[in-house]
Amino acid sequence: MRITPKINLITYFILTLFCVPTFVFAQKINTQHTDLKNALDQLNTQSAKAEFNSGRIVLNDDDMDKTIHDYFKSKLIEIQKTTDDLKLLHNNTSSMGYHYHYLQTYKNIPIYGATLDITLAPGGTILSSFNNLINSTTFEEVNFAADISKGEPIFIYTNQTIVPAYKRYLGYDELISDANGNLIRQKDTRLYYMNDDTTVTGKVFLPDPLTSQSVIYGQNGTYQHFNDSDYALLNDQRISVNFTATFKNDTFYLENQYTKIVDIGFPFTNPVKSAQPVFNYTRKQDGFKDVMAFYHIYSTQLYYQSLGFNNLKNYQIKIDAQEASIGDNSYFNPSDTTLNFGTGGIPDAEDGDVSSHEYTHALSWFINATPNMSNERRAVEEGMCDVIAAIKSKKYTSFNWRKLYNFDGANPIASGISGFWGGRMGDSEKTYDDYTGSNYYVDCVIWSSIMLDITEQIGMDETAKLMLTSIYSMPYNITMPQAAILFLQADSILNAKKYTWKINPIFNARKLGNFATGINDIRVQQNFKLFNTLDFANGSGDAIIEVTSPSNITIYNLQGQKVLEQKQIAHQISISPSSFLSGFYFIIIQNEKGTSTAKINKF
């Protein structure tokens, strides 16, 4: 027999009243958590309000930060309340001009994800603005008695208002919690391409097992390939290096935001992986080729970044380090952005020069995708890729650095090995008169040798920077003399022709043109001449502006400030370097023939 307890009706009513608020309150908390989480997730997909060439700011060189801040504070409707402001996160400069990045605050507390990103030209023109600000006029006043023990106080915009919350860090993790300290989201800030990037170690040749010993292939009857064996004279040249790889499900993979080892073609070997952050293999193991290709491509990317090319990483390139079907050859495939390394002769991936060369093809394609290249454009392209390989090699050792592919390109004459290609030399004395037009692999040594001559005059990094910058402007059928002009234009834009007088004699000697080699006549335009700018830049002499008719001459600094003005100059004026600080300056010449401009530099 079942006995059911009797409950007094009043008692039941009291218990019911007691439980309802708890249920409603819990439901409210859960709803707010969902709203805040959704608001944070939406920040990953929302677009900013973008404007381009939207005006000009008269910059104050003494306090540029305040000038820019005050301009946007007064113009933008989102931050017109006295409770609103812009907090400068960081700013920097580039060849484009000035870059300012702000975070919106409400009552001095940041609004998470509410940002303003500004780019200004040197003269103050607003090149672009990306506005993610929250319009504070759309919500009622919000107060937040913050408890800093819970983290940095922030606001999160949701449901047409802002909600108090906290942000703090635990190791590499960013933790967002509500006003009561309840966790809303935990995010690993180390995430890059797809998964975690973790530093691992591996052993590689730097750049190959011969150059690092200052020997050539087959020297003394030794230092040979010996079918990928663990031959000690080669195997012992493996050096431990660090690089980033992906850690996922307790396993490390050769993958990061720039590169990924895959299996594309025969012999269909699975890419290596490791349970530990260590990728140490000997030559006879397949994993060694994977690590070699992966590391040298990764290090080439880092080299480009060191030159200031930080945006050449917008896709992850896939690498098959053991593609036997293509023999002793390697290539970049733009259709699927893959790099494929042959295994015929000496496996290409065992020579760091090959990886640097092929990856430069990939990045050149990213800079300026150029299908259907003419033979001459291809010769320039091959030459540029060889130059980067030679520069990377010289950074390890100067031994034989102008010979490309010291290991993979084993010279068959010197070594007596049939079927091995002989590599290429970057010290050819050929001129443009020797250009064949029929074989770009032969013609490319003209361009590579010229560029490597220039490295010995102005430095490796400067040469690489100018060469890569010129790629942006190259058409599919450029000639070498035209490429030389683009190279000089890059020097003009980036360095105010700082290196022109060292570059021009090299181009002239190689029959690429008849470029000015004296200090005078650096620029000759329709209505003026500008002389002696090299001495001006070095501070050793005056620059001279000569005009063909009475002219008004004005000089501005990069901030748009007028630093010199002369009116109705009949013939010429001298500009003393002692009156100028280091930096770039713009010259404007106005007369009856029109307006002309020039740029000079003071070191």
C-alpha positions as CSV (number, residue, x, y, z in Angstrom):
1,M,0.0,0.0,0.0
2,R,1.4,3.4,-1.1
3,I,1.1,6.3,1.4
4,T,1.1,9.8,-0.2
5,P,2.1,12.6,2.1
6,K,-0.4,15.5,2.5
7,I,0.9,19.0,1.9
8,N,-0.9,22.0,3.3
9,L,-2.2,24.3,0.4
10,I,-0.6,27.4,2.0
11,T,2.7,25.6,2.3
12,Y,2.6,24.6,-1.4
13,F,1.8,28.2,-2.4
14,I,4.8,29.5,-0.4
15,L,7.2,27.0,-1.8
16,T,6.0,27.8,-5.3
17,L,6.6,31.5,-4.8
18,F,10.1,30.8,-3.4
19,C,11.1,28.7,-6.4
20,V,9.8,31.0,-9.2
21,P,12.3,33.9,-8.8
22,T,15.2,31.5,-8.8
23,F,14.0,29.9,-12.0
24,V,13.4,33.3,-13.7
25,F,16.8,34.6,-12.5
26,A,18.6,31.5,-13.7
27,Q,16.9,31.8,-17.1
28,K,17.9,35.5,-17.3
29,I,21.6,34.6,-16.6
30,N,21.6,31.9,-19.3
31,T,20.0,34.3,-21.8
32,Q,22.6,37.0,-21.1
33,H,25.4,34.5,-21.4
34,T,24.1,33.4,-24.8
35,D,23.7,37.0,-25.9
36,L,27.2,38.0,-24.9
37,K,28.7,34.9,-26.5
38,N,26.8,35.6,-29.7
39,A,28.0,39.2,-29.7
40,L,31.6,38.1,-29.4
41,D,31.1,35.5,-32.2
42,Q,29.6,38.2,-34.4
43,L,32.8,40.3,-34.2
44,N,34.5,37.6,-36.3
45,T,32.2,38.1,-39.2
46,Q,31.0,41.7,-39.2
47,S,32.3,44.2,-41.7
48,A,33.6,47.7,-40.9
49,K,32.2,50.9,-42.4
50,A,35.0,51.7,-44.9
51,E,35.8,55.1,-46.5
52,F,38.6,55.9,-48.9
53,N,40.2,59.3,-49.7
54,S,37.6,60.9,-47.5
55,G,39.4,64.2,-46.6
56,R,42.6,65.8,-45.4
57,I,44.0,66.6,-41.9
58,V,46.3,69.5,-41.4
59,L,48.9,67.7,-39.4
60,N,50.8,69.2,-36.4
61,D,54.3,67.7,-36.4
62,D,54.7,68.6,-32.7
63,D,51.7,66.5,-31.6
64,M,50.4,64.4,-34.4
65,D,48.7,61.9,-32.1
66,K,46.5,64.7,-30.6
67,T,45.8,66.3,-34.0
68,I,44.5,63.0,-35.5
69,H,42.6,62.1,-32.3
70,D,40.9,65.5,-32.1
71,Y,39.9,65.5,-35.8
72,F,38.1,62.2,-35.6
73,K,36.6,62.9,-32.1
74,S,35.0,65.9,-33.6
75,K,33.8,64.3,-36.9
76,L,32.4,60.9,-36.0
77,I,28.8,60.8,-34.8
78,E,29.4,57.6,-32.8
79,I,31.6,59.3,-30.2
80,Q,29.9,62.7,-29.7
81,K,28.9,62.1,-26.1
82,T,31.2,63.4,-23.3
83,T,31.3,59.8,-22.1
84,D,33.0,58.6,-25.3
85,D,36.6,58.8,-26.4
86,L,39.2,57.1,-28.6
87,K,42.2,55.3,-27.0
88,L,45.3,54.9,-29.2
89,L,46.3,51.2,-29.3
90,H,49.3,51.6,-31.6
91,N,50.6,53.5,-34.6
92,N,53.4,53.1,-37.1
93,T,54.6,54.3,-40.5
94,S,55.2,52.7,-43.8
95,S,55.9,53.8,-47.4
96,M,52.2,54.6,-47.6
97,G,52.3,57.1,-44.7
98,Y,50.9,56.9,-41.2
99,H,48.7,54.2,-39.6
100,Y,46.7,54.8,-36.4
101,H,44.6,52.2,-34.6
102,Y,42.1,53.2,-32.0
103,L,39.8,51.5,-29.5
104,Q,36.5,53.2,-28.4
105,T,36.0,53.8,-24.7
106,Y,32.8,54.6,-22.7
107,K,33.5,56.3,-19.4
108,N,37.2,55.4,-19.9
109,I,36.3,51.7,-20.2
110,P,37.0,50.0,-23.6
111,I,34.2,48.6,-25.7
112,Y,35.4,45.2,-26.9
113,G,35.8,45.1,-30.7
114,A,34.9,48.8,-31.2
115,T,37.8,50.0,-33.3
116,L,38.8,52.7,-35.7
117,D,41.7,52.1,-38.1
118,I,43.1,55.1,-40.0
119,T,45.8,55.4,-42.8
120,L,47.0,58.9,-43.7
121,A,49.3,59.9,-46.6
122,P,52.3,62.0,-45.7
123,G,50.5,65.2,-46.6
124,G,47.5,64.4,-44.3
125,T,45.1,62.9,-46.9
126,I,42.9,60.3,-45.3
127,L,43.6,57.3,-47.5
128,S,41.3,54.9,-45.7
129,S,39.3,54.6,-42.5
130,F,37.7,51.4,-41.2
131,N,35.0,52.2,-38.6
132,N,33.7,49.6,-36.1
133,L,32.6,52.1,-33.5
134,I,29.3,51.9,-31.5
135,N,26.9,54.8,-31.7
136,S,26.4,55.7,-28.0
137,T,23.3,57.8,-28.8
138,T,21.4,54.6,-29.4
139,F,21.5,53.4,-25.8
140,E,20.8,54.7,-22.3
141,E,23.6,55.6,-19.9
142,V,25.3,52.5,-18.4
143,N,27.3,52.4,-15.2
144,F,29.9,49.9,-14.2
145,A,31.4,49.7,-10.7
146,A,34.3,47.6,-11.8
147,D,36.2,45.1,-9.6
148,I,39.7,44.9,-11.0
149,S,40.4,41.7,-9.2
150,K,38.2,40.0,-11.8
151,G,40.2,41.4,-14.7
152,E,40.3,44.4,-17.0
153,P,36.8,46.0,-17.1
154,I,35.3,46.1,-20.6
155,F,31.9,46.6,-22.2
156,I,30.4,44.2,-24.8
157,Y,27.8,45.6,-27.3
158,T,24.7,43.5,-27.5
159,N,20.9,44.0,-27.9
160,Q,21.4,47.7,-28.7
161,T,23.3,48.5,-25.5
162,I,26.6,47.8,-23.8
163,V,26.9,45.2,-21.0
164,P,29.7,45.2,-18.3
165,A,32.2,42.4,-18.5
166,Y,35.9,41.5,-17.8
167,K,38.9,40.4,-19.8
168,R,42.0,38.7,-18.5
169,Y,44.7,36.4,-19.7
170,L,45.7,32.9,-18.5
171,G,48.9,32.0,-20.3
172,Y,48.1,32.4,-24.0
173,D,44.4,32.3,-23.4
174,E,42.1,35.3,-23.4
175,L,39.3,34.9,-20.9
176,I,36.0,36.9,-21.2
177,S,33.6,36.8,-18.2
178,D,30.4,38.6,-17.3
179,A,30.1,41.2,-14.5
180,N,29.8,38.5,-11.9
181,G,33.0,36.7,-13.1
182,N,31.2,33.9,-14.9
183,L,33.3,32.7,-17.9
184,I,31.7,33.5,-21.3
185,R,34.6,32.6,-23.7
186,Q,38.1,31.3,-23.5
187,K,40.2,31.8,-26.7
188,D,43.8,30.7,-27.5
189,T,45.5,33.8,-28.8
190,R,48.2,31.7,-30.5
191,L,45.8,30.5,-33.2
192,Y,47.1,31.3,-36.7
193,Y,46.1,29.5,-39.8
194,M,43.9,26.6,-38.7
195,N,45.4,25.1,-35.6
196,D,47.8,25.9,-32.8
197,D,51.3,26.9,-34.0
198,T,53.9,25.5,-31.7
199,T,57.7,25.9,-31.8
200,V,59.4,22.6,-32.6
201,T,62.9,21.5,-33.5
202,G,64.3,19.6,-36.5
203,K,67.6,18.9,-38.2
204,V,68.4,20.3,-41.7
205,F,71.3,21.3,-44.0
206,L,72.1,25.0,-43.9
207,P,71.8,25.4,-46.8
208,D,73.3,22.1,-48.1
209,P,75.9,19.6,-46.9
210,L,78.6,20.9,-49.2
211,T,78.5,24.6,-48.8
212,S,78.5,24.3,-45.0
213,Q,81.8,22.5,-45.3
214,S,83.3,24.8,-48.0
215,V,83.7,21.8,-50.4
216,I,82.4,21.0,-53.8
217,Y,80.6,17.8,-55.0
218,G,83.0,14.9,-55.4
219,Q,86.0,16.6,-53.9
220,N,88.8,14.1,-53.1
221,G,86.5,11.4,-54.4
222,T,84.1,11.9,-51.5
223,Y,81.3,14.3,-50.6
224,Q,78.9,12.5,-53.0
225,H,75.2,11.7,-52.9
226,F,75.5,7.9,-52.4
227,N,71.8,7.2,-53.0
228,D,70.4,9.1,-50.0
229,S,72.5,7.0,-47.6
230,D,73.5,8.1,-44.1
231,Y,77.0,8.8,-45.4
232,A,78.7,10.5,-42.5
233,L,80.4,13.4,-44.4
234,L,77.0,14.6,-45.4
235,N,74.7,13.3,-42.6
236,D,76.8,15.0,-40.0
237,Q,76.1,18.4,-41.5
238,R,72.5,18.3,-40.2
239,I,72.0,21.3,-37.9
240,S,69.2,21.7,-35.3
241,V,66.8,24.6,-36.0
242,N,63.5,25.9,-34.6
243,F,60.3,26.4,-36.6
244,T,56.6,26.4,-36.0
245,A,54.4,23.4,-36.5
246,T,50.8,22.4,-35.8
247,F,49.8,20.6,-32.6
248,K,46.5,18.8,-32.8
249,N,45.1,15.9,-30.9
250,D,48.3,15.2,-29.1
251,T,50.3,15.1,-32.4
252,F,52.7,17.5,-34.1
253,Y,52.4,18.0,-37.9
254,L,54.6,19.9,-40.4
255,E,52.0,22.6,-41.0
256,N,51.8,26.3,-40.0
257,Q,50.1,29.4,-41.4
258,Y,52.5,29.6,-44.3
259,T,53.3,26.0,-45.3
260,K,52.0,22.4,-45.1
261,I,53.6,19.1,-46.1
262,V,51.2,17.0,-48.2
263,D,51.4,14.0,-50.5
264,I,50.4,15.0,-54.1
265,G,52.1,12.4,-56.3
266,F,54.0,9.2,-56.5
267,P,55.4,7.6,-54.4
268,F,52.5,8.5,-52.1
269,T,54.3,8.6,-48.8
270,N,52.4,9.9,-45.8
271,P,53.8,13.2,-44.5
272,V,55.7,12.7,-41.3
273,K,54.2,13.5,-37.9
274,S,55.5,13.3,-34.4
275,A,54.3,12.7,-30.8
276,Q,57.0,15.0,-29.6
277,P,58.0,18.5,-30.7
278,V,61.1,17.0,-32.5
279,F,61.6,16.2,-36.2
280,N,65.0,14.7,-36.3
281,Y,65.6,12.4,-39.3
282,T,68.7,11.1,-41.1
283,R,69.1,11.5,-44.9
284,K,67.9,8.0,-45.7
285,Q,64.6,8.6,-43.9
286,D,61.8,10.2,-45.9
287,G,61.0,12.6,-43.1
288,F,64.3,14.4,-43.7
289,K,63.2,15.8,-47.1
290,D,59.9,16.9,-45.6
291,V,61.7,18.8,-42.9
292,M,64.2,20.4,-45.3
293,A,61.6,21.7,-47.7
294,F,59.3,22.9,-44.8
295,Y,62.1,24.7,-42.9
296,H,63.7,26.5,-45.8
297,I,60.4,27.7,-47.2
298,Y,59.4,28.9,-43.7
299,S,62.8,30.7,-43.3
300,T,62.4,32.3,-46.7
301,Q,59.0,33.7,-45.6
302,L,60.6,35.1,-42.5
303,Y,63.3,36.7,-44.6
304,Y,60.7,38.5,-46.7
305,Q,59.1,39.7,-43.5
306,S,62.4,41.1,-42.3
307,L,62.5,43.2,-45.4
308,G,59.1,44.7,-44.6
309,F,57.0,42.4,-46.8
310,N,54.6,41.4,-44.1
311,N,51.6,40.7,-46.3
312,L,53.1,37.9,-48.4
313,K,51.4,35.2,-46.4
314,N,47.8,35.2,-47.4
315,Y,47.6,31.6,-48.4
316,Q,49.1,28.4,-47.0
317,I,51.3,26.8,-49.6
318,K,51.3,23.0,-49.9
319,I,54.5,21.1,-50.3
320,D,55.2,17.7,-51.7
321,A,58.9,17.2,-50.9
322,Q,59.1,13.8,-52.7
323,E,57.4,13.9,-56.1
324,A,59.3,11.1,-58.0
325,S,57.2,11.4,-61.2
326,I,58.8,14.7,-62.2
327,G,62.4,13.4,-62.1
328,D,65.2,15.9,-61.3
329,N,62.9,18.9,-61.4
330,S,60.8,21.1,-59.1
331,Y,58.0,23.5,-59.8
332,F,55.4,25.9,-58.3
333,N,51.8,25.2,-59.5
334,P,49.8,28.4,-59.3
335,S,46.5,26.6,-60.0
336,D,46.5,24.9,-56.7
337,T,49.4,26.9,-55.0
338,T,51.6,23.8,-54.5
339,L,55.3,23.3,-54.5
340,N,56.5,20.0,-55.9
341,F,60.1,18.8,-55.4
342,G,61.6,16.1,-57.7
343,T,63.7,13.2,-56.4
344,G,65.7,12.4,-59.5
345,G,69.5,12.6,-59.3
346,I,70.0,14.3,-55.9
347,P,66.6,15.0,-54.3
348,D,65.8,18.7,-54.8
349,A,64.5,19.1,-51.3
350,E,67.9,18.3,-49.9
351,D,69.3,21.6,-51.2
352,G,67.9,24.8,-49.5
353,D,68.6,26.8,-52.6
354,V,65.9,24.9,-54.5
355,S,63.3,25.6,-51.8
356,S,64.1,29.3,-51.6
357,H,64.0,29.6,-55.4
358,E,60.6,27.8,-55.8
359,Y,59.0,29.6,-52.9
360,T,60.0,32.9,-54.5
361,H,58.1,31.9,-57.6
362,A,55.0,31.4,-55.4
363,L,55.4,34.7,-53.7
364,S,56.0,36.5,-57.0
365,W,52.7,35.0,-58.2
366,F,51.0,36.4,-55.1
367,I,52.5,39.8,-55.6
368,N,51.6,40.0,-59.3
369,A,49.9,36.9,-60.8
370,T,51.3,36.9,-64.3
371,P,50.1,34.0,-66.6
372,N,51.5,33.5,-70.0
373,M,54.9,35.1,-69.3
374,S,57.0,36.0,-72.3
375,N,60.5,34.3,-72.5
376,E,62.1,37.6,-71.3
377,R,59.7,38.1,-68.4
378,R,60.4,34.4,-67.5
379,A,64.1,35.0,-67.6
380,V,63.8,37.9,-65.3
381,E,61.6,35.8,-63.0
382,E,64.0,32.9,-62.9
383,G,66.9,35.3,-62.3
384,M,65.1,36.9,-59.3
385,C,64.4,33.5,-57.8
386,D,68.1,32.6,-58.1
387,V,69.0,35.9,-56.5
388,I,67.0,35.1,-53.4
389,A,68.5,31.6,-53.2
390,A,72.0,33.1,-53.4
391,I,71.3,35.8,-50.8
392,K,69.9,33.2,-48.4
393,S,72.9,31.0,-49.0
394,K,75.4,33.8,-48.3
395,K,73.7,34.5,-45.0
396,Y,74.9,31.1,-43.9
397,T,78.4,31.2,-45.5
398,S,80.0,33.2,-48.3
399,F,81.7,30.1,-49.7
400,N,80.8,29.7,-53.4
401,W,77.7,31.8,-52.8
402,R,77.3,32.8,-56.4
403,K,76.9,29.2,-57.5
404,L,73.3,28.2,-57.3
405,Y,72.3,24.7,-56.2
406,N,75.7,23.6,-54.9
407,F,74.4,20.1,-53.9
408,D,71.5,19.5,-56.2
409,G,73.3,21.0,-59.2
410,A,76.3,18.7,-59.0
411,N,78.5,19.6,-61.9
412,P,78.7,16.5,-64.1
413,I,82.1,17.6,-65.6
414,A,83.7,18.0,-62.2
415,S,82.1,15.0,-60.6
416,G,81.9,12.7,-63.6
417,I,78.3,11.8,-62.8
418,S,76.1,11.3,-65.8
419,G,72.5,12.7,-65.6
420,F,73.1,15.3,-63.0
421,W,72.5,18.9,-64.1
422,G,75.2,21.4,-63.4
423,G,73.3,24.1,-61.6
424,R,73.6,27.8,-62.5
425,M,76.2,30.5,-61.9
426,G,75.4,33.9,-60.7
427,D,78.7,35.5,-61.7
428,S,78.2,35.5,-65.4
429,E,79.8,38.5,-67.3
430,K,77.1,38.3,-70.1
431,T,75.4,41.5,-71.2
432,Y,72.0,42.2,-72.7
433,D,73.7,41.8,-76.1
434,D,74.1,38.1,-75.2
435,Y,70.3,37.7,-74.7
436,T,69.1,34.7,-76.8
437,G,65.4,35.1,-76.4
438,S,64.9,31.3,-76.9
439,N,66.0,29.8,-73.6
440,Y,65.1,31.6,-70.4
441,Y,67.1,29.3,-68.3
442,V,70.2,30.4,-70.1
443,D,69.2,34.1,-70.3
444,C,68.3,34.3,-66.6
445,V,71.9,34.4,-65.6
446,I,72.2,37.9,-67.1
447,W,69.6,39.2,-64.7
448,S,70.8,37.2,-61.7
449,S,74.4,38.2,-62.2
450,I,73.4,41.9,-62.5
451,M,71.4,41.8,-59.3
452,L,74.2,40.0,-57.4
453,D,76.7,42.6,-58.6
454,I,74.3,45.2,-57.1
455,T,74.2,43.4,-53.8
456,E,78.0,43.9,-53.5
457,Q,77.4,47.7,-53.9
458,I,74.4,48.4,-51.8
459,G,73.9,45.2,-49.7
460,M,71.9,42.1,-50.1
461,D,68.8,43.2,-48.2
462,E,68.4,46.5,-50.0
463,T,68.8,44.8,-53.4
464,A,66.2,42.1,-52.5
465,K,63.8,44.8,-51.3
466,L,64.1,46.9,-54.5
467,M,63.8,43.8,-56.7
468,L,60.7,42.5,-54.9
469,T,59.1,45.9,-55.0
470,S,59.5,46.1,-58.7
471,I,57.5,42.9,-59.2
472,Y,54.3,44.8,-58.4
473,S,54.6,46.7,-61.7
474,M,55.8,44.1,-64.1
475,P,53.7,43.2,-67.1
476,Y,53.7,39.7,-68.6
477,N,56.1,40.8,-71.4
478,I,58.6,43.1,-69.7
479,T,62.1,43.4,-71.1
480,M,65.3,43.5,-69.0
481,P,65.9,47.2,-69.8
482,Q,62.4,48.0,-68.7
483,A,62.9,45.9,-65.5
484,A,66.0,47.9,-64.8
485,I,63.9,51.1,-65.0
486,L,61.3,49.6,-62.5
487,F,64.2,48.7,-60.2
488,L,65.4,52.3,-60.3
489,Q,61.9,53.6,-59.7
490,A,61.7,51.5,-56.6
491,D,65.0,53.1,-55.4
492,S,63.5,56.5,-56.1
493,I,60.3,55.8,-54.1
494,L,61.8,53.9,-51.2
495,N,65.2,55.6,-50.9
496,A,64.9,58.9,-52.8
497,K,67.5,57.6,-55.3
498,K,70.0,57.0,-52.5
499,Y,71.6,54.1,-54.5
500,T,71.1,55.3,-58.0
501,W,74.7,56.3,-58.6
502,K,75.9,52.8,-57.5
503,I,73.3,51.0,-59.6
504,N,73.4,52.9,-62.8
505,P,77.0,52.0,-63.8
506,I,76.2,48.4,-63.4
507,F,73.1,48.6,-65.6
508,N,75.1,50.6,-68.2
509,A,78.0,48.0,-68.2
510,R,75.4,45.2,-68.9
511,K,73.9,47.2,-71.8
512,L,70.5,47.7,-70.2
513,G,70.5,51.4,-70.9
514,N,72.4,54.7,-70.7
515,F,71.6,55.9,-67.2
516,A,73.1,59.0,-65.7
517,T,76.3,58.2,-63.7
518,G,77.3,61.7,-62.5
519,I,76.2,63.5,-59.4
520,N,74.5,66.2,-61.4
521,D,71.3,65.9,-63.5
522,I,69.6,63.5,-61.1
523,R,66.3,64.8,-62.4
524,V,65.5,66.8,-65.5
525,Q,61.9,67.8,-66.1
526,Q,60.3,70.2,-68.5
527,N,60.6,73.3,-66.4
528,F,63.4,72.6,-64.0
529,K,66.6,70.7,-63.2
530,L,67.6,69.3,-59.8
531,F,71.3,68.9,-59.2
532,N,73.7,67.5,-56.6
533,T,71.0,65.7,-54.5
534,L,73.5,63.0,-53.4
535,D,75.8,65.6,-51.7
536,F,72.7,67.2,-50.2
537,A,71.5,63.8,-48.8
538,N,75.0,63.1,-47.3
539,G,75.2,66.6,-45.9
540,S,78.3,67.4,-47.9
541,G,77.0,70.0,-50.3
542,D,74.0,72.1,-51.5
543,A,71.3,70.8,-53.8
544,I,70.6,73.2,-56.7
545,I,67.3,73.8,-58.3
546,E,67.6,75.4,-61.8
547,V,64.4,76.7,-63.5
548,T,63.8,77.7,-67.1
549,S,61.4,80.6,-66.3
550,P,60.5,82.6,-63.2
551,S,59.1,80.2,-60.6
552,N,57.7,79.8,-57.1
553,I,59.5,77.0,-55.2
554,T,58.0,75.5,-52.1
555,I,59.4,72.5,-50.0
556,Y,57.3,70.5,-47.6
557,N,58.2,67.8,-45.2
558,L,56.3,64.5,-44.9
559,Q,53.9,66.0,-42.4
560,G,52.8,68.5,-45.0
561,Q,54.5,71.4,-43.2
562,K,56.1,74.1,-45.3
563,V,59.9,74.3,-44.6
564,L,61.0,76.6,-47.4
565,E,59.4,79.0,-49.9
566,Q,61.0,81.2,-52.5
567,K,59.0,83.2,-55.0
568,Q,59.8,84.4,-58.6
569,I,63.2,82.6,-58.8
570,A,64.6,83.7,-62.1
571,H,67.4,81.1,-62.6
572,Q,68.4,78.9,-59.6
573,I,68.6,78.6,-55.9
574,S,70.8,76.5,-53.6
575,I,69.4,74.4,-50.7
576,S,71.7,73.9,-47.8
577,P,71.4,70.5,-46.0
578,S,72.2,72.2,-42.7
579,S,68.7,73.7,-42.7
580,F,67.0,70.3,-43.0
581,L,66.5,67.5,-40.5
582,S,66.8,63.8,-41.7
583,G,63.9,62.7,-43.8
584,F,62.0,63.0,-47.1
585,Y,61.0,66.3,-48.6
586,F,58.7,67.3,-51.5
587,I,59.6,70.1,-53.8
588,I,56.8,71.9,-55.8
589,I,57.9,74.2,-58.7
590,Q,55.2,76.4,-60.2
591,N,55.7,78.6,-63.3
592,E,54.1,79.5,-66.6
593,K,54.7,76.0,-67.9
594,G,52.8,74.3,-65.1
595,T,53.4,72.6,-61.8
596,S,56.1,70.0,-61.3
597,T,57.2,68.0,-58.2
598,A,60.3,66.2,-57.0
599,K,61.4,64.4,-53.9
600,I,64.7,64.7,-52.0
601,N,66.1,63.0,-49.0
602,K,68.4,64.1,-46.1
603,F,70.2,61.2,-44.4
